[in-house]
Amino acid sequence: MKTGIVGTLIAALMLATAPAQAEPFRLIVTDLETPLVPNSVMDLALQEGYFEREGVEVELVRVQQTPSALAAIQAGEGEMANIGVDALLLLVAGGADDLRAVVSPNKSLPFLIAAKDAIATPADLAGKSFGIGRPGSLDQSLSTHVMEASGVDTSGIEFVALGQPNVRAQALVAGQVDATTVSIGVWSSIPDTTGLHVLIDQDAYYAAAPLVSKVNIVTAKVLDERHDDVKKVITALVKASRDFAADPSVWVAAMEKARPDIDKATLETLGTSFAKSWSVNGGLNKAELDYSVSSMYEGEDFASTRPVALTEWADFTVLDEVLAELGTDANQDVVSR
């Protein structure tokens, strides 16, 4: 009897003195399944054990679109959220002062300009029709910058409002417009591209319009209380991004497990196209962030919005700690502060 009591007391003492288990680090994402873009790095870093190897238990919280992600993180339902920069800027301009972007695992959607074969060069766009989301939309603003960088006089282009990228792609296939902007994912999903071609690929597009569309944010409270976990998460994302950039087949193999519904040939095409799109240095480039803000403020959504300073919504400190330990990759994702 005494032995049983002693054993119970010892067990209770061990339980009382054992270190408390850290709560899972909840990462809020706006994709209901692993996406066919570099943003997949968050899903794959979990699936392939990158977070685990850094010593942090990550749990993905899936919601639909940025507004839901913002509501979730502000309600304390997650520690980090992947959201649109435009929504973050509007929120900060409206008075939110405790949200900071700390990494961008997928800086921008891999946009490209697709066109009819008859449009052999960007100069041939003059006088042609071009599908956009809506007048004054960000895709119109960016594509205008891209075309002008290629020497196109955009004043003579007929911009046709069509809506979402998949709708614009359908209109291009149907011959309703001469060219449009879509993501590489949408382009790859078109069953038959006969008579069409990529006029300006995603690397050239981003070079001309380096807009960072998505970032991962944390609250000031999380940045203070769970600094080490934030650092571990960023480290895992950077390491995964570097592995995928170094060898696209690594991404393809991981995606085959995550998305068995997508054929390998499509994944291989995407993997190759993403070779220079990975945030191998964390994706927070000051020059690109400044460009992103100025571009967004050209749109109608920001017409009456107060300007916000970079220090109001971005924090480089944790990412810089990670890069100090890992070193920087000089091949892409340039670091500027």
DRENKE-683651 format. One record per residue (C-alpha): residue number from 0; residue in one letter; x, y, z. Coordinates in steps of 0.05 Angstrom, whole numbers. Example, Ala and Ser with C-alpha at 12.3 -4.5 7.8 and 13.67 -1.06 7.14 Angstrom:
<pts>
+-----+------+--------+--------+--------+
|  nr | rest |      x |      y |      z |
+-----+------+--------+--------+--------+
|   0 |    A |    246 |    -90 |    156 |
|   1 |    S |    273 |    -21 |    143 |
+-----+------+--------+--------+--------+
</pts>
This chain:
<pts>
+-----+------+--------+--------+--------+
|  nr | rest |      x |      y |      z |
+-----+------+--------+--------+--------+
|   0 |    M |      0 |      0 |      0 |
|   1 |    K |     56 |     47 |     20 |
|   2 |    T |     93 |     30 |    -44 |
|   3 |    G |     32 |     50 |    -84 |
|   4 |    I |     25 |    116 |    -47 |
|   5 |    V |    100 |    132 |    -56 |
|   6 |    G |     95 |    115 |   -130 |
|   7 |    T |     35 |    161 |   -138 |
|   8 |    L |     70 |    217 |   -102 |
|   9 |    I |    133 |    210 |   -145 |
|  10 |    A |     91 |    210 |   -209 |
|  11 |    A |     54 |    272 |   -185 |
|  12 |    L |    120 |    307 |   -168 |
|  13 |    M |    149 |    290 |   -237 |
|  14 |    L |     87 |    317 |   -271 |
|  15 |    A |     90 |    381 |   -230 |
|  16 |    T |    163 |    393 |   -245 |
|  17 |    A |    162 |    374 |   -319 |
|  18 |    P |    171 |    432 |   -367 |
|  19 |    A |    106 |    459 |   -394 |
|  20 |    Q |     92 |    439 |   -466 |
|  21 |    A |     93 |    499 |   -512 |
|  22 |    E |     27 |    514 |   -547 |
|  23 |    P |     26 |    498 |   -621 |
|  24 |    F |     46 |    557 |   -665 |
|  25 |    R |    -16 |    569 |   -707 |
|  26 |    L |     -3 |    593 |   -778 |
|  27 |    I |    -65 |    620 |   -812 |
|  28 |    V |    -66 |    608 |   -887 |
|  29 |    T |   -118 |    629 |   -939 |
|  30 |    D |   -114 |    566 |   -982 |
|  31 |    L |   -161 |    509 |   -967 |
|  32 |    E |   -111 |    461 |   -999 |
|  33 |    T |    -38 |    465 |  -1018 |
|  34 |    P |    -35 |    518 |  -1073 |
|  35 |    L |      1 |    510 |  -1139 |
|  36 |    V |     45 |    571 |  -1126 |
|  37 |    P |    106 |    585 |  -1083 |
|  38 |    N |     59 |    599 |  -1025 |
|  39 |    S |     56 |    523 |  -1020 |
|  40 |    V |    121 |    528 |   -981 |
|  41 |    M |     81 |    537 |   -917 |
|  42 |    D |     42 |    473 |   -927 |
|  43 |    L |    103 |    435 |   -950 |
|  44 |    A |    147 |    460 |   -894 |
|  45 |    L |     98 |    426 |   -847 |
|  46 |    Q |     89 |    363 |   -890 |
|  47 |    E |    164 |    353 |   -901 |
|  48 |    G |    184 |    365 |   -829 |
|  49 |    Y |    220 |    432 |   -836 |
|  50 |    F |    184 |    463 |   -776 |
|  51 |    E |    194 |    400 |   -735 |
|  52 |    R |    269 |    401 |   -749 |
|  53 |    E |    273 |    473 |   -723 |
|  54 |    G |    238 |    452 |   -659 |
|  55 |    V |    171 |    486 |   -667 |
|  56 |    E |    103 |    452 |   -671 |
|  57 |    V |     64 |    487 |   -725 |
|  58 |    E |    -11 |    479 |   -737 |
|  59 |    L |    -42 |    506 |   -801 |
|  60 |    V |   -108 |    542 |   -793 |
|  61 |    R |   -144 |    546 |   -860 |
|  62 |    V |   -191 |    603 |   -875 |
|  63 |    Q |   -219 |    634 |   -938 |
|  64 |    Q |   -186 |    699 |   -960 |
|  65 |    T |   -149 |    754 |   -925 |
|  66 |    P |   -207 |    786 |   -886 |
|  67 |    S |   -219 |    721 |   -850 |
|  68 |    A |   -145 |    713 |   -835 |
|  69 |    L |   -142 |    784 |   -807 |
|  70 |    A |   -203 |    771 |   -764 |
|  71 |    A |   -173 |    706 |   -738 |
|  72 |    I |   -106 |    735 |   -718 |
|  73 |    Q |   -138 |    796 |   -686 |
|  74 |    A |   -183 |    749 |   -646 |
|  75 |    G |   -122 |    710 |   -622 |
|  76 |    E |   -140 |    648 |   -662 |
|  77 |    G |    -69 |    644 |   -691 |
|  78 |    E |      1 |    670 |   -681 |
|  79 |    M |     18 |    686 |   -753 |
|  80 |    A |    -24 |    698 |   -815 |
|  81 |    N |    -10 |    700 |   -890 |
|  82 |    I |    -48 |    760 |   -917 |
|  83 |    G |    -52 |    810 |   -974 |
|  84 |    V |     -9 |    872 |   -967 |
|  85 |    D |    -65 |    916 |   -992 |
|  86 |    A |   -112 |    894 |   -936 |
|  87 |    L |    -56 |    904 |   -884 |
|  88 |    L |    -42 |    975 |   -909 |
|  89 |    L |   -115 |    994 |   -906 |
|  90 |    L |   -121 |    966 |   -835 |
|  91 |    V |    -58 |   1003 |   -811 |
|  92 |    A |    -81 |   1067 |   -844 |
|  93 |    G |   -147 |   1058 |   -806 |
|  94 |    G |   -112 |   1056 |   -739 |
|  95 |    A |    -86 |    985 |   -727 |
|  96 |    D |    -18 |    993 |   -696 |
|  97 |    D |      1 |    923 |   -671 |
|  98 |    L |      9 |    883 |   -736 |
|  99 |    R |     77 |    872 |   -768 |
| 100 |    A |    100 |    835 |   -831 |
| 101 |    V |    159 |    792 |   -812 |
| 102 |    V |    169 |    748 |   -875 |
| 103 |    S |    140 |    738 |   -944 |
| 104 |    P |    143 |    665 |   -964 |
| 105 |    N |    112 |    681 |  -1031 |
| 106 |    K |    124 |    753 |  -1050 |
| 107 |    S |     77 |    757 |  -1109 |
| 108 |    L |     31 |    716 |  -1152 |
| 109 |    P |     71 |    693 |  -1212 |
| 110 |    F |     35 |    737 |  -1263 |
| 111 |    L |     49 |    735 |  -1337 |
| 112 |    I |     19 |    766 |  -1399 |
| 113 |    A |    -11 |    717 |  -1448 |
| 114 |    A |    -31 |    737 |  -1518 |
| 115 |    K |    -53 |    712 |  -1586 |
| 116 |    D |      4 |    686 |  -1629 |
| 117 |    A |     -8 |    745 |  -1677 |
| 118 |    I |     20 |    790 |  -1622 |
| 119 |    A |     92 |    769 |  -1628 |
| 120 |    T |    124 |    824 |  -1586 |
| 121 |    P |     99 |    873 |  -1533 |
| 122 |    A |    100 |    929 |  -1585 |
| 123 |    D |     46 |    891 |  -1623 |
| 124 |    L |     -3 |    905 |  -1565 |
| 125 |    A |    -13 |    976 |  -1590 |
| 126 |    G |    -86 |    985 |  -1610 |
| 127 |    K |   -106 |    916 |  -1584 |
| 128 |    S |   -155 |    895 |  -1530 |
| 129 |    F |   -129 |    875 |  -1461 |
| 130 |    G |   -169 |    839 |  -1408 |
| 131 |    I |   -167 |    867 |  -1337 |
| 132 |    G |   -204 |    855 |  -1272 |
| 133 |    R |   -238 |    922 |  -1268 |
| 134 |    P |   -220 |    995 |  -1285 |
| 135 |    G |   -168 |   1019 |  -1236 |
| 136 |    S |   -154 |    949 |  -1209 |
| 137 |    L |    -84 |    930 |  -1186 |
| 138 |    D |    -75 |    881 |  -1243 |
| 139 |    Q |    -88 |    937 |  -1293 |
| 140 |    S |    -39 |    983 |  -1257 |
| 141 |    L |     16 |    931 |  -1254 |
| 142 |    S |      6 |    907 |  -1326 |
| 143 |    T |      8 |    979 |  -1350 |
| 144 |    H |     75 |    988 |  -1315 |
| 145 |    V |    101 |    923 |  -1346 |
| 146 |    M |     79 |    941 |  -1416 |
| 147 |    E |    107 |   1012 |  -1411 |
| 148 |    A |    173 |    982 |  -1387 |
| 149 |    S |    174 |    944 |  -1452 |
| 150 |    G |    163 |   1008 |  -1491 |
| 151 |    V |     89 |   1000 |  -1504 |
| 152 |    D |     46 |   1062 |  -1511 |
| 153 |    T |    -13 |   1039 |  -1468 |
| 154 |    S |    -56 |   1099 |  -1485 |
| 155 |    G |    -79 |   1063 |  -1548 |
| 156 |    I |    -96 |    997 |  -1514 |
| 157 |    E |   -169 |    980 |  -1503 |
| 158 |    F |   -176 |    955 |  -1431 |
| 159 |    V |   -235 |    908 |  -1423 |
| 160 |    A |   -262 |    894 |  -1353 |
| 161 |    L |   -274 |    819 |  -1346 |
| 162 |    G |   -264 |    800 |  -1273 |
| 163 |    Q |   -223 |    744 |  -1243 |
| 164 |    P |   -161 |    715 |  -1278 |
| 165 |    N |   -195 |    649 |  -1297 |
| 166 |    V |   -251 |    689 |  -1331 |
| 167 |    R |   -199 |    731 |  -1367 |
| 168 |    A |   -164 |    668 |  -1390 |
| 169 |    Q |   -229 |    640 |  -1417 |
| 170 |    A |   -241 |    705 |  -1455 |
| 171 |    L |   -172 |    701 |  -1486 |
| 172 |    V |   -182 |    629 |  -1507 |
| 173 |    A |   -250 |    649 |  -1538 |
| 174 |    G |   -217 |    706 |  -1577 |
| 175 |    Q |   -256 |    760 |  -1540 |
| 176 |    V |   -191 |    797 |  -1522 |
| 177 |    D |   -122 |    799 |  -1553 |
| 178 |    A |    -83 |    793 |  -1488 |
| 179 |    T |    -90 |    791 |  -1413 |
| 180 |    T |    -54 |    780 |  -1347 |
| 181 |    V |    -61 |    714 |  -1311 |
| 182 |    S |    -19 |    673 |  -1263 |
| 183 |    I |     25 |    616 |  -1287 |
| 184 |    G |    -23 |    569 |  -1251 |
| 185 |    V |    -83 |    594 |  -1291 |
| 186 |    W |    -42 |    591 |  -1355 |
| 187 |    S |    -21 |    519 |  -1341 |
| 188 |    S |    -93 |    499 |  -1328 |
| 189 |    I |   -117 |    519 |  -1397 |
| 190 |    P |   -130 |    453 |  -1434 |
| 191 |    D |   -112 |    478 |  -1503 |
| 192 |    T |    -68 |    539 |  -1515 |
| 193 |    T |    -65 |    532 |  -1591 |
| 194 |    G |    -60 |    601 |  -1621 |
| 195 |    L |    -36 |    631 |  -1556 |
| 196 |    H |     32 |    642 |  -1523 |
| 197 |    V |     65 |    674 |  -1464 |
| 198 |    L |     84 |    744 |  -1486 |
| 199 |    I |    118 |    767 |  -1421 |
| 200 |    D |    136 |    712 |  -1372 |
| 201 |    Q |    130 |    717 |  -1296 |
| 202 |    D |    204 |    734 |  -1284 |
| 203 |    A |    202 |    792 |  -1333 |
| 204 |    Y |    135 |    814 |  -1306 |
| 205 |    Y |    160 |    816 |  -1234 |
| 206 |    A |    225 |    851 |  -1254 |
| 207 |    A |    184 |    907 |  -1285 |
| 208 |    A |    132 |    909 |  -1230 |
| 209 |    P |    162 |    881 |  -1166 |
| 210 |    L |     99 |    884 |  -1124 |
| 211 |    V |     98 |    843 |  -1060 |
| 212 |    S |     26 |    820 |  -1055 |
| 213 |    K |     28 |    776 |   -993 |
| 214 |    V |     65 |    775 |   -927 |
| 215 |    N |     62 |    737 |   -861 |
| 216 |    I |     44 |    781 |   -802 |
| 217 |    V |     46 |    773 |   -727 |
| 218 |    T |     20 |    817 |   -671 |
| 219 |    A |     67 |    857 |   -627 |
| 220 |    K |     47 |    811 |   -570 |
| 221 |    V |     68 |    748 |   -608 |
| 222 |    L |    132 |    781 |   -631 |
| 223 |    D |    149 |    796 |   -559 |
| 224 |    E |    125 |    733 |   -524 |
| 225 |    R |    141 |    680 |   -577 |
| 226 |    H |    201 |    712 |   -611 |
| 227 |    D |    240 |    646 |   -613 |
| 228 |    D |    182 |    609 |   -646 |
| 229 |    V |    173 |    664 |   -698 |
| 230 |    K |    247 |    658 |   -713 |
| 231 |    K |    242 |    582 |   -720 |
| 232 |    V |    182 |    588 |   -767 |
| 233 |    I |    219 |    638 |   -811 |
| 234 |    T |    281 |    595 |   -811 |
| 235 |    A |    242 |    534 |   -834 |
| 236 |    L |    208 |    574 |   -890 |
| 237 |    V |    274 |    602 |   -915 |
| 238 |    K |    307 |    533 |   -914 |
| 239 |    A |    249 |    501 |   -951 |
| 240 |    S |    249 |    557 |  -1002 |
| 241 |    R |    323 |    548 |  -1014 |
| 242 |    D |    315 |    473 |  -1024 |
| 243 |    F |    259 |    483 |  -1075 |
| 244 |    A |    298 |    537 |  -1111 |
| 245 |    A |    361 |    494 |  -1115 |
| 246 |    D |    324 |    434 |  -1143 |
| 247 |    P |    253 |    441 |  -1171 |
| 248 |    S |    245 |    366 |  -1168 |
| 249 |    V |    245 |    370 |  -1092 |
| 250 |    W |    183 |    415 |  -1096 |
| 251 |    V |    151 |    369 |  -1148 |
| 252 |    A |    161 |    307 |  -1104 |
| 253 |    A |    131 |    342 |  -1043 |
| 254 |    M |     73 |    368 |  -1085 |
| 255 |    E |     58 |    298 |  -1112 |
| 256 |    K |     44 |    278 |  -1040 |
| 257 |    A |      5 |    341 |  -1024 |
| 258 |    R |    -35 |    345 |  -1089 |
| 259 |    P |    -41 |    275 |  -1120 |
| 260 |    D |    -98 |    304 |  -1162 |
| 261 |    I |    -47 |    344 |  -1205 |
| 262 |    D |     -8 |    306 |  -1258 |
| 263 |    K |     67 |    305 |  -1251 |
| 264 |    A |     79 |    339 |  -1319 |
| 265 |    T |     40 |    400 |  -1295 |
| 266 |    L |     79 |    402 |  -1230 |
| 267 |    E |    145 |    396 |  -1267 |
| 268 |    T |    126 |    454 |  -1312 |
| 269 |    L |    107 |    496 |  -1252 |
| 270 |    G |    168 |    476 |  -1212 |
| 271 |    T |    214 |    498 |  -1267 |
| 272 |    S |    176 |    564 |  -1276 |
| 273 |    F |    182 |    579 |  -1201 |
| 274 |    A |    258 |    569 |  -1200 |
| 275 |    K |    270 |    644 |  -1189 |
| 276 |    S |    207 |    659 |  -1150 |
| 277 |    W |    225 |    630 |  -1082 |
| 278 |    S |    236 |    675 |  -1022 |
| 279 |    V |    305 |    647 |  -1008 |
| 280 |    N |    321 |    708 |   -965 |
| 281 |    G |    253 |    716 |   -933 |
| 282 |    G |    221 |    760 |   -986 |
| 283 |    L |    223 |    827 |   -948 |
| 284 |    N |    261 |    874 |   -994 |
| 285 |    K |    253 |    948 |   -974 |
| 286 |    A |    256 |    973 |  -1045 |
| 287 |    E |    203 |    924 |  -1067 |
| 288 |    L |    159 |    940 |  -1007 |
| 289 |    D |    164 |   1014 |  -1022 |
| 290 |    Y |    146 |   1001 |  -1094 |
| 291 |    S |     87 |    958 |  -1072 |
| 292 |    V |     59 |   1014 |  -1028 |
| 293 |    S |     67 |   1067 |  -1082 |
| 294 |    S |     34 |   1022 |  -1134 |
| 295 |    M |    -25 |   1005 |  -1089 |
| 296 |    Y |    -36 |   1078 |  -1072 |
| 297 |    E |    -46 |   1092 |  -1146 |
| 298 |    G |   -109 |   1050 |  -1145 |
| 299 |    E |   -180 |   1072 |  -1129 |
| 300 |    D |   -182 |   1032 |  -1064 |
| 301 |    F |   -130 |   1079 |  -1033 |
| 302 |    A |   -157 |   1144 |  -1061 |
| 303 |    S |   -176 |   1172 |   -993 |
| 304 |    T |   -127 |   1132 |   -950 |
| 305 |    R |    -72 |   1165 |   -909 |
| 306 |    P |     -1 |   1146 |   -928 |
| 307 |    V |     31 |   1095 |   -881 |
| 308 |    A |    105 |   1089 |   -865 |
| 309 |    L |    141 |   1023 |   -874 |
| 310 |    T |    158 |   1021 |   -800 |
| 311 |    E |     83 |   1020 |   -784 |
| 312 |    W |     72 |    952 |   -816 |
| 313 |    A |    139 |    916 |   -828 |
| 314 |    D |    192 |    890 |   -780 |
| 315 |    F |    258 |    863 |   -808 |
| 316 |    T |    290 |    845 |   -741 |
| 317 |    V |    273 |    771 |   -735 |
| 318 |    L |    287 |    757 |   -809 |
| 319 |    D |    354 |    793 |   -803 |
| 320 |    E |    371 |    748 |   -744 |
| 321 |    V |    356 |    687 |   -787 |
| 322 |    L |    397 |    713 |   -846 |
| 323 |    A |    455 |    729 |   -799 |
| 324 |    E |    457 |    655 |   -781 |
| 325 |    L |    441 |    624 |   -849 |
| 326 |    G |    475 |    675 |   -893 |
| 327 |    T |    442 |    705 |   -954 |
| 328 |    D |    430 |    673 |  -1022 |
| 329 |    A |    460 |    720 |  -1074 |
| 330 |    N |    424 |    687 |  -1133 |
| 331 |    Q |    355 |    717 |  -1123 |
| 332 |    D |    308 |    751 |  -1073 |
| 333 |    V |    355 |    810 |  -1063 |
| 334 |    V |    360 |    837 |   -992 |
| 335 |    S |    353 |    912 |   -982 |
| 336 |    R |    339 |    953 |   -920 |
+-----+------+--------+--------+--------+
</pts>
